Amino acid sequence: MSCAEACPVFQTGQRSCHDADGREIPCGGSGQDAEFRRGLAWPRPRFEAQGEVVCDRLTGLIWTRDAAPGELPMTWREAFDFVAGLNRENRHGFADWRLPNRRELRSLVSHQTRRPVLPEDHPFINVFPGWYWTSTTAAIGPAHAWYVNLDGARLFYGGKDQSFLAWPVRGAGNGVLPVTGQIQCYSDGGAVIPCAATAQDGESRIGCDWPVPRFEAHGEMVADRLTGLQWRRAADLAGPVAWEQALAAVAALNHGVPRWRLPNINELESLVDCSAHGPALPAGHPFNNVRDVYWSSTTSLYEPDWAWALYLDKGAVGVGQKRQARFCVWPVGDA
């Protein structure tokens, strides 16, 4: 199986469309995420509870049913120590628990829900509506690590000396999640250290490996051999523009033939290389006119007059107010 077949981008879970004021509208002809619902569909039921652990049938990963087994927030180092303690105890019958990398933790997110942003049929308990650590260091500031907010779904980074929750995971999954790109390990202060026995993302590198080369340029189009998506080589169709202008710009590009669309937030995030910043794209990428922030076609259900955006300089996933002309447009298409 090729990696393009093995690592498709997942659907976001979004099923409703919303205008710039947050009002729900019909999806037909909107160009929004919920109209196309592109990506690998979620199995139903998505989760299978097995006593005190839960299997995610989409990724094949195993999570503790208790989403806050440590109960209290902890620093990044304390989070690793806590998970190591679970392994010494053989918690729930397993000794291979680890702190999830950023793609593993973010894979749990549904963009149709909020507080928490987990699929509606989830069986988890004690889900904290706040930040959870990942094992992935932020390349833009290695004294920081990535964390995911399970209240609203943002993905950002915080100082490793700050305190957030830890949600252990185990297993290598079923090969549909790609690696993050991180290949080094870092101290709490941000210095590069040997990876052995750190349990960091740079040591475990769990996920589908990227093909080499990852991208193939064909004139003005670039094929991502990891995901099977096609991107415009010029990474700035229009910008900065408001969200509805972004959707309209892509629609005009098609001239009535629906080839291009505004990417959903999972498609945009799939471009991120967690070993890089400024921009957070794989080394040797063929794109030009790369900008800092890009609109996605995915509405934030936390506040539907906002939409999701990729902050590509950092590799972060955040939001923008739909009426503000702040972000750029990078069309995507299918192979």
Secondary structure, 3 states (H helix, E strand, C coil): CCHHHHCCCECCCCCCEECCCCCEECCCCCCCHHHHCCCECCCCCCEEEECCEEEECCCCCEEECECCCCCCCECHHHHHHHHHHHHHHCHHHCCCCECCCHHHHHCCCCCCCCCCCCCCCCCCECCCCCEEEEEEECCCCCCEEEEEECCCCCEEEEECCCCEECCCEECCCCCCCECCCCCCEECCCCCEECCCCCCCHHHHCCCECCCCCCEEEECCEEEECCCCEEEECECCCCCCECHHHHHHHHHHHHCCCCCCECCCHHHHHCCCCCCCCCCCCCCCCCCECCCCEEEEEEECCCCCCEEEEEECCCCEEEEEECCCCCEECCCEEEC
